[in-house]
């Protein structure tokens, strides 16, 4: 069984740029959720994708967008980067039939200068 | 506003002690509650998941309880080891499939 993987591991961008983060879900999982974790804080829910459709969104502006592909992998896109976007971005996959237990990837550390 | 509070924010205990981490939440209509471990700069590792119909779950030296009526969960760690040092996060899934996290408890086990 393959776990959740994320790429890249680290990323440095400047204000105003755009970034794309990638996530491959655990084998058999059709739901992917994205979280932003600022230093010293708990993860904040950004949005969730289920079978290629957005299935819920947290309090993040529209410049945070996503996609889910037929193989259930997913992308998180952030436009017009701001300094406060610097954080660890976590992806989690789950299977609704398995009590929605969340399995997390190692995260992508984004630094915005 | 749905919130999760974890107390204490940080804890240092000598190796071998038993300890309890506390989590309180504001929404009694939860779908499940999950405890995670996070090492510095890393992703989250799922420790235990308790469904809303359950009262507790056990895995090795870990035991998690759930009391929906009081909005509380505890994570009990028996015979603590230095390798248990990490941040422990509590999160619940609400009926809208959104997951709400606490800020975590930073645990340091002293050798």
Interface residues (C-beta under 8 A of the other chain):
Chain A: X4 X6 X33 X35 X40 X41 X42 X43 X44 X45 X48 X55 X56 X58 X88 X90 X92 X99 X100 X101 X102 X103 X104 X105 X106 X107 X109
Chain B: X4 X31 X32 X34 X36 X41 X42 X43 X44 X45 X46 X49 X51 X89 X91 X93 X96 X97 X98 X99 X100 X101 X102 X103 X104
